Each structure stands twice: as C-alpha cells, then as structure tokens.
Amino acid sequence: MGRLDGKVILVSAAAQGIGQATAIAFAKEGAKVIATDINESKLRDLENYSGIQIRVLDVTKKEQIENLAKDIERIDVLCNIAGFVHHGTILECKESDWDFTMSLNVHSMYLMIKTFLPKMLAQKSGNIINMSSVASSIKGVVNRFVYSTSKAAVIGLTKSIAADFIEQSIRCNCVCPGTVDTPSLRERICARPNPDQALKDFLDRQKTGRMATAEEVANLFVYLASDESAYMTGNELIIDGGWSL
Ligand SMILES: NC(=O)c1ccc[n+]([C@@H]2O[C@H](COP(=O)([O-])OP(=O)(O)OC[C@H]3O[C@@H](n4cnc5c(N)ncnc54)[C@H](O)[C@@H]3O)[C@@H](O)[C@H]2O)c1
C-alpha cells in the first residue's frame, strides 16, 4: 500500500530538479500525478512512469491554468514548485528582473490557488504545498535580493491561506530548502566567472559539506502530501542541512 494511494496531485515545474523528483516520488507512493511544466520535451521523460500524466502549463498564464482546471475533476494536493533565482543585490535588480521573479515565484501561486481552491472547498478537503526557500524571511542571503523577497512572500501567502481556510479542511504549508543540487543550480554555477570557485563557495556554506539532493526534498513533499501530516498547516518546513542555524 502506498502512502498516497488514491490522491490526485497536481505538480508545477515537474520537468526537472525538485519538481521532477517530487512527481516521481508521489507516483511511487500510489498517487495519480498531473505533472506540469513549460518544457514539454523534458516533461516527456516522465511519461513512462505509471501514475503520471503530463501536461504543458505555464504557471504565469491565467488562461492556461483555467483551461487545465476545466479538465480536472478532483484535486487533493496542489504543489506549487515553479520558481526562478535571480542573482544580485537591489542594485543589480532591474525592474524587469523584479517583475519576472515576482510573477513566476509569487503571482503564479496566487493564480494557481485562486483557480484550484474552489474545487477543494467543494470537495470539503484540500492540501496546498508551496515552494519557498531558506533565502526568505528565514535567512538573509547575499546576492539574492528579489529571490529572497519573493520567497518571503510565499511564506506570508502560505500562512494567510492556512489561516483563512483551516475550518474548511484546507491545509497549506511551504517547503524551505537550503541549497539543492539541481540542473538549474549547476547552470547558475557554470554561469559564474569562475565556476570552480562558485561550486566551492556553495559547498563551503554547507555545514554538512554537501548540498541536498532533489530526492531528499521530494521525501518531505511526500510527507506533507500524505495524511501522516494531517495536523500540520501554516508551517514553513526548513530542509537545509543546518545552513540557517
Ligand atoms: N535548487 C535549489 O537550491 C533550491 C533551493 C531552494 C528553493 N528552490 C526552489 O525550488 C523550486 C525548483 O527549483 P529547482 O532548482 O528544482 O528547479 P529548476 O530550476 O532545476 O527547474 C525549474 C523548472 O521550472 C520550469 N519552469 C520555469 N518557468 C516556468 C513556468 N513559467 N511555468 C511552469 N514551469 C516553469 C522549468 O522548465 C524547469 O523544469 C524553485 O521554486 C526554486 O526557487 C530551489
């Protein structure tokens, strides 16, 4: 018996990294997963997993979200994982960087939750899991100005949804990883002027001497999606190998 047997779970940003690992972990525990992303070719890697259906979705596009909602009868868990890391202080953050980051990291969650919450309310149950970060209201991290701002907003959004709908059996939590070894992290390291030094800097700040794997973060998503965590709502769950200690 799987820990998520019978649950219908919608995952954004499932084509790679934490979203992909999470979609696979959900399916292994018996969930019916709707794995979405803007990257159709990478999303196709998930097609062979039993229990996963794929769907192209840009979470910044209201019309696409509403069209997807029309095709989904029931949704038990909504996982908002899509996000983007801008590198720099406020001085390097152009208005377009601000707008793009806030749109993808925060406004997308507003659109997704606003669209799918009514279905959960009609079902009289629902579970929302948002992706935040330790780089947020939890920890000041250099060169993560707009990213940290957006991820702090996710924590506020999460607590607000949890407080507003707790009596209607809706729960809402967010996950706050430290540094996770994913394709986009590797790309960001390679884009630095000295990639070897950039990798060393990332590892030096890890008290465990290593980054998290996407699978370790996925395991936390499984716990939050399952009924094992039924009494948890409004929490920011830190998974950072002690980085924020
Ligand atoms: N990797 C880390 O160290 C780390 C740490 C803390 C939090 N996070 C957060 O975890 C989430 C996933 O990070 P990752 O490193 O696993 O991901 P990633 O950057 O490797 O992959 C992101 C995925 O999002 C998809 N995507 C981009 N724009 C989209 C859009 N508009 N609509 C739908 N999908 C879109 C991409 O196609 C890609 O498949 C992000 O929110 C990120 O901020 C990551």
Ligand as a Chemical Component Dictionary entry (heavy atoms), coordinates in Angstrom:
data_LIG
# 
_chem_comp.id                   LIG 
_chem_comp.type                 NON-POLYMER 
_chem_comp.pdbx_formal_charge   0 
_chem_comp.three_letter_code    LIG 
# 
loop_
_chem_comp_atom.comp_id 
_chem_comp_atom.atom_id 
_chem_comp_atom.alt_atom_id 
_chem_comp_atom.type_symbol 
_chem_comp_atom.charge 
_chem_comp_atom.model_Cartn_x 
_chem_comp_atom.model_Cartn_y 
_chem_comp_atom.model_Cartn_z 
_chem_comp_atom.pdbx_ordinal 
LIG N1  N1  N 0  17.787 24.282 -6.249  1  
LIG C1  C1  C 0  17.866 24.917 -5.084  2  
LIG O1  O1  O 0  18.947 25.046 -4.485  3  
LIG C2  C2  C 0  16.623 25.484 -4.444  4  
LIG C3  C3  C 0  16.681 25.900 -3.114  5  
LIG C4  C4  C 0  15.542 26.437 -2.517  6  
LIG C5  C5  C 0  14.370 26.555 -3.252  7  
LIG N2  N2  N 1  14.357 26.146 -4.542  8  
LIG C6  C6  C 0  13.114 26.320 -5.290  9  
LIG O2  O2  O 0  12.652 25.076 -5.763  10 
LIG C7  C7  C 0  11.950 25.255 -6.982  11 
LIG C8  C8  C 0  12.513 24.318 -8.019  12 
LIG O3  O3  O 0  13.894 24.562 -8.124  13 
LIG P1  P1  P 0  14.843 23.559 -8.938  14 
LIG O4  O4  O 0  16.237 24.056 -8.731  15 
LIG O5  O5  O -1 14.486 22.178 -8.643  16 
LIG O6  O6  O 0  14.278 23.840 -10.377 17 
LIG P2  P2  P 0  14.936 24.011 -11.773 18 
LIG O7  O7  O 0  15.256 25.452 -11.951 19 
LIG O8  O8  O 0  16.000 22.986 -11.996 20 
LIG O9  O9  O 0  13.677 23.649 -12.651 21 
LIG C9  C9  C 0  12.641 24.553 -12.705 22 
LIG C10 C10 C 0  11.566 24.026 -13.620 23 
LIG O10 O10 O 0  10.589 25.050 -13.685 24 
LIG C11 C11 C 0  10.126 25.119 -15.007 25 
LIG N3  N3  N 0  9.526  26.426 -15.259 26 
LIG C12 C12 C 0  10.171 27.605 -15.463 27 
LIG N4  N4  N 0  9.279  28.581 -15.701 28 
LIG C13 C13 C 0  8.039  28.015 -15.647 29 
LIG C14 C14 C 0  6.735  28.496 -15.830 30 
LIG N5  N5  N 0  6.504  29.778 -16.145 31 
LIG N6  N6  N 0  5.707  27.632 -15.698 32 
LIG C15 C15 C 0  5.922  26.336 -15.407 33 
LIG N7  N7  N 0  7.152  25.806 -15.228 34 
LIG C16 C16 C 0  8.205  26.646 -15.346 35 
LIG C17 C17 C 0  11.359 24.866 -15.838 36 
LIG O11 O11 O 0  11.037 24.484 -17.156 37 
LIG C18 C18 C 0  12.047 23.768 -15.039 38 
LIG O12 O12 O 0  11.635 22.482 -15.454 39 
LIG C19 C19 C 0  12.057 26.726 -7.326  40 
LIG O13 O13 O 0  10.908 27.408 -6.848  41 
LIG C20 C20 C 0  13.269 27.164 -6.539  42 
LIG O14 O14 O 0  13.250 28.539 -6.216  43 
LIG C21 C21 C 0  15.443 25.606 -5.161  44 
# 
loop_
_chem_comp_bond.comp_id 
_chem_comp_bond.atom_id_1 
_chem_comp_bond.atom_id_2 
_chem_comp_bond.value_order 
_chem_comp_bond.pdbx_ordinal 
LIG N1  C1  SING 1  
LIG C1  O1  DOUB 2  
LIG C1  C2  SING 3  
LIG C2  C3  SING 4  
LIG C2  C21 DOUB 5  
LIG C3  C4  DOUB 6  
LIG C4  C5  SING 7  
LIG C5  N2  DOUB 8  
LIG N2  C6  SING 9  
LIG N2  C21 SING 10 
LIG C6  O2  SING 11 
LIG C6  C20 SING 12 
LIG O2  C7  SING 13 
LIG C7  C8  SING 14 
LIG C7  C19 SING 15 
LIG C8  O3  SING 16 
LIG O3  P1  SING 17 
LIG P1  O4  DOUB 18 
LIG P1  O5  SING 19 
LIG P1  O6  SING 20 
LIG O6  P2  SING 21 
LIG P2  O7  DOUB 22 
LIG P2  O8  SING 23 
LIG P2  O9  SING 24 
LIG O9  C9  SING 25 
LIG C9  C10 SING 26 
LIG C10 O10 SING 27 
LIG C10 C18 SING 28 
LIG O10 C11 SING 29 
LIG C11 N3  SING 30 
LIG C11 C17 SING 31 
LIG N3  C12 SING 32 
LIG N3  C16 SING 33 
LIG C12 N4  DOUB 34 
LIG N4  C13 SING 35 
LIG C13 C14 SING 36 
LIG C13 C16 DOUB 37 
LIG C14 N5  SING 38 
LIG C14 N6  DOUB 39 
LIG N6  C15 SING 40 
LIG C15 N7  DOUB 41 
LIG N7  C16 SING 42 
LIG C17 O11 SING 43 
LIG C17 C18 SING 44 
LIG C18 O12 SING 45 
LIG C19 O13 SING 46 
LIG C19 C20 SING 47 
LIG C20 O14 SING 48 
# 
